[in-house]
């Protein structure tokens, strides 16, 4: 998952995106980068796993889908510390999440 997160961060930098939006439901899992030119789709068959990994990194309760949650974490890529905030909100059928790159 660490490599997929690194790939996502590189793609975000390429598109000058600071927000990464996840939508997880029974039919699909999607990830889109919000750039200055609009939304750009990030393709991977492991979006759901990445979503769970981000919840873990953010120290969120992995089993609690009822209450909104938010957490922060940091990672070092290319000898630079990157700071992140991950926020989740859920309904009965869909989880909507945003990873914000803070630097």
N, C-alpha and C positions, 0 to 999 in steps of 0.2 A: 504494500500500500504506500510505503514511503516513496517509491519510485513513481507511482502514479500521481501522488500529491506533488512531487517535484515537477513532473511533466505539466500538471495543471497550472502550477505557479509560473513556469516558463511561458506557457501559452497566454496566461493572464498578462504578463509583462509585454509580450509581443503585441497584444491588442490594447495595451494601456487600460486594462480592466482592474478595478479595485473591488468589485462585488462579483461573487460567483453564486448563482442561484441554483438550488437543487429542488426537484419535485419528485417525490417518491410515492407511488401508489401501486395497486395490484396489477395494473396493466403495463406500466412503464416506469422507468427511472430516467430522469433527464438532468443535464447539467448545462447551464448557459452562463457565459461570461458577459457582464454588462460593461461594454466599452463606450468610448465617446462616440462611436459610430453605430451604436445599437447593440442588440444581443447577438452573440456568437455562440453557436452550439459546440460543446466539447464532447467528443465521441469516445465512449469506452463501454465495454460490456460489464465493467465492474463498478458502476456508479453507486449501486446500493451498498457495496462493501466499503467504498471510499466514504460514503456518508456515515456509516457506522464507525469507521476509523476516526473520522473528524469528531464525532460525538465523544469517542474515547479520549482523544487528544485534549478535548475541551473540558474533560472531567465531568461530563454530563451523566445522568442516570440513564443507562442504555435501555432499561426496561420500562421507563416511564414515558408514555406517549400522550398523557392527558394534559399536563401543564406545559406552558411555553418554557423553554430553557435557553440559557445563553452562557457561553464560557469563552475563555481566552487561552491561547497557547503561543509558543514561539518555536521556530525551527531555524537551523542554520543551513543556508544554501549559498554556494559560491562565496564562502567566507563572509557572508553578510547575514545578520540576524533579521529574520522576518517575523513580524508580529501579526497575529490573527485573532479575530473574534468570530465565533460561530454561533448563530442563533437559529432555534427551531420552534416551529409552531405546527400543531397537528389538528386535523379533524378526524372523524371516524374513518375516512377512506384515504386521506392524503396527508403527507408530511411535506411542509414547505420550509426550506432552510436557506440561509445566506451565510457564506463565508466572506468576511470582509478582510482585505489586506490592509493593514493599518500603516504601513510605511511605503 
